[in-house]
Amino acid sequence: MTRENDNYETVVQNTGTETVAQFGNTKKGFMAQLQHLLHVNPALVPLFVLVASIAVFGLLLGSKFFSPFALTLILQQVQIVGIVAAAQSLVILTAGIDLSVGAIMVLSSVVMGQFTFRYGMPVELAIMCGLLTGMICGYINGWLVAVMKLPPFIVTLGMWQIVLATNFLYSANETIRAQDIEANAPLLQVFATKFEVGGAVLTVGVIFMVLLILVLSYALKQTAWGRHVYAVGDDPEAAQLSGVNVRRTLISVYVLSGLICAFAGWALIGRIGSVSPTSGQLANIESITAVVIGGISLFGGRGSILGALFGALIVGVFTLGLRLAGADAQWTFLLIGALIIGAVAVDQWIRKVSA
């Protein structure tokens, strides 16, 4: 007698004196193996898309695109989004979302600038205050989500509005010019420092982004804290029963996210040269885009933070490639929108392997 379901075939054999049940996995086809491979290594999909997009634009545009300068220019353009996407990834892995990352980034940069020029504070101390500002905003988000049990979407939507208003009220919509920063506080622009490696022009901001992603990737895969983050995102109740301190894990994720956003604010000063309360307004949407294209599940508990970097780079490749090809800028949004929908569809398909 044989009974079949979606995943397994159960064979019941009568041997005269006893009945033996044998279970065998019938999912041995190529698509099933591919599904399992992508489930175990979710960063493979965005990596394939990234390599394919570079190859396509390289073939179409030749050396105009496929050069050390052009490829490193992409890294420079996506460094802010990549850093913020790292913060967003941590939150999304816990099955949350943070709409306030862009506002926290800008407020932190404004605090660094205003404390230096308005109050005459040493630039090193002003930078520390900016980093602390990001951590405080992250802690408030985490406390409201973990302790008060409020939905992350609502909490961070409200925090986005509060921080955005605070940013403009505190700065009085004042921009600190690049010339003043260069003359009096060059440390604020340290992330813009450039150096050349074999024809490729890199910045401190790019190196920081890559190192940040690598450190977070190691922490998520190799430490108890990282395993707790995935466990909370997968099933917080089961994680609690397993001994994971869900409340502390969530708060730590939001605090770390706020700190990373503050570093992004510091890098933003170097990127644009000035301290402006109107900069980086789309960072929250861009970070979510990078995370989704990067294969991190919006349902939490699955994905690789390396995928977020690949997602940011994919957006950068499409943006620069289409610009060099002379295409209308709207094609970039169209293709990125299609990638977002495709990434979510692939995520749903991959999730079926564990259903």
N, C-alpha and C positions, 0 to 999 in steps of 0.2 A: 504494500500500500504506500502511495506517495502523496504527500501534501506539499503544495508550493505557496509561498508568499512572494513579496517583492524582492527579498534579499536572500532567502535561504530555501533549500529543499530538504525536507525531512523524510527519510526513508525508514520505514518500520518493517523489520524482518521477523517472521515467525520461525523459530528454530526448533519447535516441538515442545521444549520445556520452558523457554523464556522468550520474551520479546526484546529485541535490541533496536534501539533508535540511533540512527546515524545522521549527523548533521554535516552538511557540506555547503560551502559558500559557492553559489552558482554564478556570482558576478565575476566572470573571468575575462570578459570582453575588453577590447581596447578602450572603449569609452568609460567603462567602469574603472579600469586601471588609471586612466587619465584623471577621472573624477577624484579618486583616492589620492593621487599624487598632488593635485592642486589643493586638496583639503589639508594635506600635511605641509605643503609648501605654498601658501597663498601668495607669496611675492613673485612667483613664477609668471603669472599672467601679466602683471604690469611690466615686468622685466622684458617679456617677449614683445609686448606692445612698444616699449621704449626702443629696443633694438631694431624692431621692424620699421618704426617711424624714422629713426636716424638713417637706416639703410635707404628707405624710399626717398627722403629729402636729399640724401647724399647722391643718389642716382639722378634725380631730377635737376639738382642745382650744381652738382660737381664740387669743385674746390671752393666755390662761393659759400657753401654750407659746411662741407666736410673738411674743416681746417681746425687746428688747435685753437685759434683765436675765436672762431664762431662757437665751437663747442664749449669753451670756457666762458664765453659771454653768456651762454645759457645758464651756467652755474651761478654767475654773478647776478643774473636777473631773477633767479628763483630762490636765492639764499634766504630772503625774509620769509617767503611763503613756506620754504622747507623747514625753517626753525619753528614757525608757528604751527605747521602741520604736525611736527613732532609732539607739541603740546596737545593738539587736538586729538592725535592718535591715542594718547594715554587715556583721555576721557572717554573716547568712543569704545575703547577696549573694555571699559567697565559698563558698557551699554548705556552710556550717557552721551551728551553733546554739549559743547561749550560755544555759545554764540557771542561771548564777551571777549574772546581772545584778542581780537583786533583792537578793541577799546582799551584793554589792559596794556597792550603793547604801547599804544600811543601815550596813555597817561604816564606810564613809567618813563618814557623818553622825555615827556614834558617836565616831570619831577626832576629828572637829572639836569635838564637845561635850566629850569627856573631856580633850583637850589644853588646852582653854580653862579648864575648871572644876577638874579634878583637879590639873593641873600649873601653872596660872596663866600659861599661855602667851598672848601677845597673840593676839586673835581672828583677825587677818589671817594670822598665821603658822600658827595651828591649821587654818584653812581650807586653806592651801597643803598642809599635811601630809595633810589628808583627800583632797585632789585627787591627791596623790602616791600615797596608798594605793590609790586606784582604778586608777591607771596601773600600779602594781606588780602588782596582781592580774591586770590585763589582759595584761601582759607575760608572766607565768607561763603563762597560758592559751595565748597566741600561741606561746611558745617550745615548749611541749609539743605543740601541733598542727603547727607548721611545721617544727621541727627534729627532734623525736622521732617525728613522723608518727603520733601517737595520734589516735583518732577524736574530733572536737570534742564529740560528745554525751557520751562517757565522761569526757573531760577536765573539761568544765564541770560535769558531774554531781558529780564528785569535788570540784571547787573550790567548788561550792555548799555541800556538806556541811562542808568545811574552814572556809570563811569564816563560815558560819552558826555553827559551834561557837566559832570564835575571837571572833566578835561577842559571844556570851553570856558566854564566859569572861573576856574583857577588860573588858566593862562591868559584870560581876557582876550582870547583869539590872537595872541601875540606870537609872531614867528621870530625865533632867534637866528640871525643870519649866519651863513657859512663863514663869512669873513671874520666875524667876531669869535666864532668857535675856533677857527684855525689860529687866531692870534692869541687867545686867552685860555682855551681849554681843548687842546688837540687830542687829549685822551678820549674825548667823546666821539671822535671820528676814527678811533683806532681800527675798527672793523673794516674800514675802507682802505687800509694799507695794502698796497699791491706788491707782488713779487712775481718774477717770471721763471717758469720751469720748462725748458725745452720749447720755447715759442708759445707756451700757454701762460696766460696772465691770470693769476689767482689772487684772491684777497683773503684777509684774515677772516672775514665773514663766511666765505665759502669753506675754509678749513674748519671753522667752528661748527658749521652746519653738519659737515660730514662726520666729524668727531662726535658731535652730540648724538647723531643717529646711531653710530656704532656703539657708543657707551650705553644708550638706552636699549638697543637691541640685545646687548650682552646681559644687561640687568633683567630684562624681561624673560630671557631664555634660561639664564643660569643662576638666578637668585630666588630665594623663597618669596621675596616681595613680588617679583615678576610673576611667579606662578599664582600668587594670591590675586593679582590684578586680573589674570585670565579667568580664574575661578569665580571671582565676583561678577565679571561680565557674563560668564556662561550661565551661572545659576547662583544668585546671592544666598538663597536659603540653604542650598546644599553646601555652599562654601562655609556658611555659619555653623552648620552641623558638623563640618569637618574640622572645626577649630580655627577657621580663619576669622580674624577680627575685621569684619566687613566695614564697620564704621571708620576705623583707623586707616584701613586701606584706601577707602574712598577719599578721605580728607587728605591723605598724603598725595594722592594722584592729582587732586585739584590744586594743592599748594605747589607741587612740582610744575604743574602746567602754568600756574601764574608766574613762577620764577623763570621758566623758559620764555614766556611771553615778554617778561621784563628784559631778558637778554636780547630778544628780537627787537625791542624798542631801542636798546643801545646800538644794535647793528643797523637799525633803520636810520639813526642819526648819521652813521657813516655812509649809508647808501645814498641818501638824498642830500647830505652835507649840512642840513639845517635841522632845527627842532621846530616842527610844525604841528599844531593840534589838528590840522585837517588831513594829515597824511595817513595812509594805511587803513582807510575806511572799509575797504573790501577784503581785508585780511581774513575775517571770519568765514566768508563764503569761499574764498580761494583755498583756505586750509581744509575745509570740508570737501571741496572738489578734489584736492590732492589725495586726501585720505580715502575717499570712495573709489577713485580711479586706481588707487594703490592696493585695492583688494581687502581693506580692513572692513569687516562686517559691521554694519550699523546696528546689528542686533547684539553686538558685544561678544567677547570671549574668543574671537578668532581673527587672525590676521598677523602680519609682520610689519613692524615699524619701518623696515627697509622699503616696504611697498609704498609708504607715504612719500619717501624720497623719490622713488621711481615715478609716482603719480605727479609730483611737482615737476620733475624733469620732463615728463610727457607733455604737460601743458607748455613748458618752456620751449620744447622742440617744435611743437605745432605753431606756437606764436611766432618764433623767429623764422621757421621755415616758410610759413605762408607770407610773412612780411617780405622776406627776400625774394619770394616768387612773385611779388606784386599783387597778391590776391587781396580782396576786400577783407577788412578786419572781422566782418560778421561771420566769415567762414570759420574763423577760429572758434567763436562761440558755438556755432552749429556743430562742429566736429567734437568739441569738448562736451557739449550736451549729449551727443550720441554716445560718447565714451562713458559718461556717467550712467546712463540708462543701461548700457551694455555691461558695465561693471556690476551693477546691482543684479542684473539677470544672471550673470555668471556666479555671483555669490549665492543666489538662491539655488542654483543648480548644484553647486558644490556642497551646500548645506544638507542636501538630500542624502549624502553619504552617511551622515550620522543620524538620520531620521529613523 
